[in-house]
């Protein structure tokens, strides 16, 4: 269970220093990094869910950035991830038709 701190973007310590404070940081090990990325994904999804239409695209970009980081941690680059997405879409479709399933008869 993660109790202290949170995963932040790489330049955040620099930004904090530029604002006149000294950040306290450390580099997470591989297992903690993956756990913190998963927590960050939940955080970013929650922010998207609360965003209005003006801010929603920016929040989706944050979700995508974390998804790419999670994929990289699994050894999957963005091109491979896109190929997986396209394959799944070809097999099962996308969401553009807005179909809502309510069960079977």
N, C-alpha and C positions, 0 to 999 in steps of 0.2 A: 504494500500500500504506500502510495506517495503522500507524504505529509507536509513537506516543506519545499517551497520554490515551485517554479514552473518553467517549462521549456520556452525559450524566447528566440526570436530571429537573431541571426549572427551579429548584426550591427547594433542591436539594442544596448549593449554595454558602452559602445562608442557614443551613442546618442545620450545616454545618461551622463557620461563624463562631460560631454559638450554642454550639458545643462548645469554643470557644476557639482555633481554628486559623484561618489565613488561606488560602483556596483559591487556587490558580493556575489561571485559566481564560481562555478566549477564545471568541469566537463563530465557529462554522464557516461557511464560505461555502456556497452552494447545492450544489455538486458534492460537497464533503466531507461536508456534512450528510446527503445521500442515501446516500453510502457508509457513513457511521457508523450511520445508521438500519438499513441492511441488516445490518451487523455486530451491532447491538444485537438485531435480530430473532433471529439465530442464537444469541446469548448467552441470550436469554430462552427460546427453545425448548429449549436444552440444560438450563436450570434447571428447566423443566417436566418434561423427561424424567427428571431425577434426583429430582424431588419425590415425597414420599409422598402418600397420599390427603388428608391434612390440609392440606398446603401447595399441592397441585396447583391448586385453584381460584384462589388468589392469583397463582400463576405464569401461569395462563391469562389472567388479567386483565392482567398485564404484557405478554403476547404480543399481546393485543388492543389495548392502548394503543399499542404500536409499530406494529401494522398500521394503526391509524387515522392515526398520524403519517406513515407511508409513503403512505397514500392521500391525505392532505392535501397532501403534497409533490407528488403527481401531479395535484392539482387536483380530487380526488374527496372529497366530504364523507361523513360516516357514513351519511346517508340514501341517497346514491347507491351507496355500497359495499354496503349492505344490499339495495338493489334488484338490483344485480349478482348478489349471493349468491342471492337468491330466484329470479331468472330462471334461473340455472344449476341450482338445485335443481329447479325445475319441469321443465327440459329433460332433466336427467340423473339426478335423484333426489338423495337425501341419503345418510346412512350409518346410519340408524336400523335397517335390516333386517340389518345385520352381515354382508353378503354378501362372501365372499372368492372372488375369481376365481383359478383355477389353470391357465387356458389354454383352448384350443379343441380340439375333436375333428376 
